[in-house]
Amino acid sequence: MRLSDRLETVVSMVRPAESAADIGTDHGHVPVELVRRGTIKRALAMDVRKGPLSRAEESVAMAGLENRIETRLSDGLEKLSPGEAEAVVIAGMGGELMIHILEQGRHMWDSVGQWILSPQSEIPKMRKWLWDNGFPVEKEEMVFEDGKFYTILSVGRKREDDREERPERFFYYSQYLIDAKDPVFLKYLKEEEEKLCSLAESLGPLGAHSERAAAKKREAEEDLRYNREVQNEMQLDHKYTGGAGAPSYGL
């Protein structure tokens, strides 16, 4: 089975463990590969719909892994119990839905050692929610595939009283990708810079706008300055700190 670059990255980021659960498993490719490669010994392939779960069952049967991978109908983490999975993978859905699944799955928060999350939208909001709820990002990767950028996060767990306050802008970009001078992330920044330039120019001079439009233009210009600041920092040897007054990711 040949995985897409995105799913290959997801699979490669899972640490060796006894068990894992794939939430929203679709075709079941992730749990099949995790077991086949020996990363985990047994897995749960879970989905809220019967159609995808049937496809996952076919994938499991084709791989001859019926005795090591169980398929289970579940709305998010609802049917998963503490102790059943050391790692949980949630990929291929929007950030809002992913946050909802995590919120509804609080019974699993402290028993899972590693969460692999790949939100397809609302990524800064996802990072902030994770930080606010005691889930530090341990590693982050970015993949460019079929004209789209995908973010994959490896997340741990820490006590809530260990949290520190972070400014909103701190969650816009990944410190790990900045420190690694990741070429895919740099490509993303450059494409975003072009979009922000076009947006700022389309809004015209500040004096020609309503208060609301002027605020939108100022926001676009501030985002553009921040984007360029991060790009410049990626060319330097010292660690990016998020600009004046902003702390480093340092998790």
N, C-alpha and C positions, 0 to 999 in steps of 0.2 A: 504494500500500500504506500503510495507516494502522497505525503501531506503537502498542503499549501505552505508557503513560507511562514504565514501567520501561525498556523497550527503547529508547524515544526518548532517554532520559537516557544509556543505555549508548552509543548511536551518537554522541550529541553530544559525549561526552567523549573520543572517539578523535581524536588529533591527525592532521593531514594527513601521509600517508606513501605510500611506493611500494606496500607490501603489508601484509596483515594476515591472521591466522588466527583463526577462530571455533571454539573447542573445545566440543563438545556443542551443535552448531549447530541441531539439531532441524529447524525448517522453513526455515532458512537466511535468515531475514528480516534479520538483522544484516549479514552480508556483502553481501547484495543492496543494502541501503540505503547502506552505506558506499561501494560502487562507484557506485551510481546518483547519489549526491550529489556525487561527485568528491572525497570525503575521501581515498580510496585508489584506486590504479590497478588493482590485482588482489588477489584474495583466495582463501583456502582455507577451505572449509566442511567441518569435520571432526566425525565422530561415531563412537562405538564400536558403534552398532547400524545395521543395514542399513535398517530401516524409516524412521527419521528422515532418514537420508541420501538415501533415495529422495524423501522430501518436499522436502528441500532442492534436489535436482536439478530437481524440478518448478518450484519457485520461481525458480530460476536461469533455466530455460528460458522461463518466462512473462515474465521481465524481459528476455530476449534477451541475456543476459550470459554465455553458455557459453564464450566465448573469453577471459573475464576472471576467472571464478570457477571454481575446480576443487573438486570434492567428493572427499573422501578418507576411507576407513574407517580409524579410528585409535583406539586406547585412550589417551585423553588426548593428550599431546604426543609419544607414541612414534614416530609416522610423520612428524613434523615435523623438518626439519633446519635447523641454524644458517644464517642468511642468507635463508631462505624467507619470513620474516615480521618486519617491523619492529615490529609491534604484535600483541598476542595478547589476545583476549577470552575470558573464561571466566565464564559467567553461568548462573543458573537451577539451581544445585545446592547442596548443603549445604557448610558450611565444611570439615568433615572430609574429604569427597571432594575438594574443591578443593586442600586441603593435600597430599593423597596424589598428585594429578595433578602438582602443582608439584614435589614430592619426586622423583617418577619422571621428571620432565622436566628434570633438572639440566643436561643437555646444551644447553638453550636459555637458561639463565639470563642469560648475559652477552652474547648476541647480540640480545636483544629490548630495544627502547628504551622501550616502554610496555606495561604490563599493565593491562587493564580487568577488574576482578574484582567480581562481585556475588554474594557468598555469602548463602544464605537462612537460615543458622543458624550458631552458633558464631562470631559476628563478633568478639568480643573475642579469642578464641583465634586467629582469622585474623590480626588486627592484630598480635598478639604474635609469631606465627610469621613474618610478613613482616619485622618489625623485627629479630628474632633472626637472620634469614638475609640481611640486607642489602638489603631491599626497602622503601625509605621511601615512605610514602603521600604523594603529591603533591597530591591533591585528593580530596574525598569529597562525595557527594551522597546525599540521602535522599528517597525517593518514597513517597507513600501512595496505594495503589491497591487497589480491591476489598477494603477492610477490612484490608489488610496493609501493613507498613512494609518497604521494600526499601532496602538500602544498596549503593551503587556506589562503588568505589574506583579511582582512577587511581594506578598504582604504578610507580616507577622502579627504578633499581639503583644501589647504591653499594658501595664496598669494605668488606669486613667489618671491617677495622681502623679504620673511621670510626665504628663503632657506639658508642653510649653505653648504659649500663645504664638500664633503666626499671622502675619498680615495677609490679606486676601491675595495680593499679587504674588506672594510666595508660592502659591499653588499653580500658577499659570504654566510653568515649565518644569521639567524634571532635572534636578541637580545631578543625578547620575549620568544622564545623557550629556549634560554640559561638561562634567568632569572628564567623561570618556571622549569628548570631542567627536561624538558619534556622527558619522557622515550622513546618515539618513535623517537624523534630527536637524542637522545643519540645512539639509535640503528643505525640510519642512519649514524652518525659520525663514529661509529665503522666499519660499512661495507665499508664506503668510505676510512677509514684508511687502511683497508686490500687491497683495490684496488690500493691505492697510493703506498703502500709498494711494491706490486707486480710490478707496473709500474717502480718504481725507481730501483728495483733490476734487472728487465729485460733490463734496459738501460746500465747496467755494469758500470765500473769505468769511471770517467769523461775524463781521458786522452786517452781513447780508442775510442773517438767519434769525429765526425765532429763538427764544431761550432754549427750547427743547433741542432744536437742530444744532445750536451752538454747543450745547453740552455733549451731543453726539460727536461733533467734530473734535472737541477737546479730548474726549475719551479715545477716539481713533488716533489722534496725534500722540497721546500718552502711551498707548499700546505700541505704536510704531517706535517711539523712543526706547521703550523697554525691550522690544524685539532686537533692535540694533545694539543695545547695550549687552544683551546676552550673546549675540554674534561676536561682538568685539572681545568679550571675556573668553570665548572659546578659542581665541587666537593666542591667549596669554597662558603662562605656566601656572599662575596662582589660582586658587579656588574661587569660583564665583560666589558672591555673598548676597546677590539679589538687590544690589544697589545700596544707596545710603540708608542706613537704619534697618535694613532687612537681614535676618539671620540666614546662615547657610542651612542646607537641608539636614546635614549632620545627624542622621538617625542611627 
